[in-house]
Amino acid sequence: MNQPSASDNLDLVVVGSGPGGYVAAIRASQLGLKTAIIERESLGGICLNWGCIPTKALLKSAEVYEQLSHLGDYGLSCSGTSFDFPKVIQRSRTVAKQLNTGVGFLMKKNRIEVIEGTARLTKGTKTPTVVVDLKAGGSRTLTAKSVILATGARARVIPAAGMVPDGERIWTYREAMTPKVLPKSLIVIGSGAIGIEFASFYRAFGADVTVIESLDRILPVEDAEISAAAQKSFEKRGFKFRIGAKVGKVAKDAAGVTVQLDVGGKAETLKADVALIAIGIEGNVENLGLEALGLKLDRGHVVTDAHCETNVPGLYAIGDVAGAPWLAHKASHEGVHCVEHIAGLKASSLKSPIPGCTYAHPQVASVGLTEAQAKQAGHDVKVGRFPLKANGKAIAAGETDGFVKTVFSAKTGQLLGAHMIGAEVTEMIQGYVTAMTLESTEAELMGTVFPHPTISESMHESVLDAYGRVLHI
């Protein structure tokens, strides 16, 4: 860390060091821009410290533990299996710390100054001035040709309904990652990726889990067939669901929590040890001085143009604070685009397809339009499906739960969307993302050689099925 100075003249100041902010800073340094990054908590932001990475560490422990209960399916046996829940949690924190340290190394390697403190913006001569209240005390004023807001988002709460975390009985994702004890029962409010992942984790270790969704199906952003298959698979694992249920009030006492529901006009009451709120996120736009700058906001998120620039000259916004989709890889992609635009380069397209992944068991992954969305957009479609139960590698691995679905334009052969549920589909979806980015049609995909035996062959078969050429069913 550099010693505080009264004023600094920089090419770029990045506010926030999550996957959008720190990647933007690295790309800026690569392009020769004198760059500083401001972080009020931990390098890596929510993703590395309280989101993407530590949750995957938790889910891996859950996956391994669940596999132990099915050893007999593989001709194996083991006695006395158990788990140490505090160690499971500690492993997750250790992984997060490793990544946090890694980001610090990347900042040093790329000659990016890291300033620990809280930023606020004020009007400057041409671009906003950044004033930092330093953790170590005092303040520091930074002037730069450009400023990028990468302040991220936090869990949405509803105080009027009692949906506010207390660290004991009512949680958000943050409390759910560092519980003091394993709850015997858990109510998850919201069935998006965050809610389903934590439901999957706690169910694996024996918690009685009920998931509440106000809409008509779980994982509502996914294709309807994927949502239905996911619910069926989760129910086999012991999940309970209340679909089309609106939460009226969440109350807590020494014994646990009570959740009041309205299900189709009928009142219901659920009780559990803990309630987890997973009803979305809201951008971190408060206490930054944005109102005085006249920055345009839309439902709590910063409004940006095709190059991530706001209505305030020289001020940009990327990642969760700039709106949906709220995904780390979207933030990183925007960060690179934004910096390249600032540097005067022809930046990579912000219209590139962005995949979404849910790391439950089974996994869910998708990119592009659902079948319903494609039809609503006016496309005549060809749809292919291939079940993993017909895939040789999946059968050999004992992972036959799931399928692949592809949606094509009947007129042009354009791949409009791909949707997958099953083992390791979060690793496979990138094949379809690459195809869509390269504007491949069904012809290129059908002519692609997939390695055998792999579960990825089901991707090829789904494409073939859309055109009546499927081979193995």
C-alpha positions, 0 to 999 in steps of 0.5 A: 500500500502507498502512503496517503497523499493529499491528492493524486492524478490518475488515469483511472480510479476503480471503486470496488474490487469484486470480479468486475472491479479488480479485472477492470483494474488489471486490464487498465494496467495492461493498457498502460493506465495509471490505476488505483482501486478502492476497497472498503472490506476485502479484495475480491468483493462479495464473490470471492469472499462471501459468494461464488467461491466459498459457496462452491467450496461448501457445495463440494463438501456436500457433494462428497458427503452425499456420494458416500451414501451411494458407495454401494452403487459402485461396488464399494463400502465404507463404515463410520462415515460422518462429518465435522460441520465446523470444519466444513465451514472452515474449509470454505473460509480457507478457500476464500482467504486463498483467493483473496490473497491471490487478488492482492498478488495480482494487484501488486504484480500489475502495479495497481495501487490498492487503497483501503477505505470508503469512497464518496464522489464529488463534483470535479472539473471534468470528471468526479473527484473521489474522496476516500475515508481511509481505514487507517484514518484520515482521508485522501482525494483522488482525481482521475480521467475516468472513474468506474463504479464496481460497488456490487450489491447486497441481499434484498431484505424487507423490514416490514415483513420481518425479513431482516437478518439477525445472525441467529434465526434469520439469515441472508447468504452471508449468515448462511455461509458461517453458521454457528451450528447446523440447523435441523430445519430450514425455510428458504424464501426464494428459489433462484440460484442462491436459494437453491444452492443453499437448500442443496447444501443444508439438505445434504447434511440432513436438514429438513428443507422447505423452499418457498417460491411466489411464482408458479415454478422454481428457478423461474429464469430457467426453461420451464422443462428444466425447472420441472425436472429440477424440482422433481430431482430435488424432491427425490432428495427430500426437498419440500416446496411451497410454490405460488406462495407469498410470504406475509410475515417472518417472526422469530422467537427463542425456538425458531422462526414462523413464516406466514404464507398466502397460498392461493388465498389460503393462509398457511404457517411454516415453522423451522429453526432458521429462515434464509432470505434469498429474494434477490439483491439491490445495488450498493448505491448509498453513501457514495455522493451519487445524488449530488452528481445527478446520476441516473438510477433505475430501481436502485441500479445505475443506468449505463449506455452501450459502453457502461458509461453513466450520464455523468461524464467520465463516470462508468458503472459495471457489474451488479450495481449496474443491473441484471444479470447479476453474475460475476462473469458478466461483471468481469466482461463489462470491466474489460469492455469498459476499460478498453473503451476508455483506452480508445480500443474497439472493445469486445461486445457487451451483447455476447451471450452470458451463461447462468449456472446453479451449482446444486445437485443436480447442476443447472446451466443455460444460455440464451433464450428459453423455448417460451422466450424464443416463441414470444420473440416471434421465432419458429423453433426447432427443439432438441432434447437428449436424456443423460440416461442414454449417454454412455459416460453418464451411465458409467458414472452413475449420473443419469439424472438430467437432460440437454435441451437446445432451441434453434431458429427453424428459418436460419439454424441459429442456436437461440438457447441451450438448457441443461440439467445434470452432472457437471453441466456448469462445465459443459455449457461453455461449449454452447456459449462459444458456439453462440458467440461465433454465430454457429448454426446447426450445421457447424454443431452437427459437424463438430466431433465430440470426444467419446465417452463424455457426457458432453456427447449429449450436447451433440445428440440434442442438436441432432435431435432438433433436426431428426437425426439423433443417433442414440435414442 
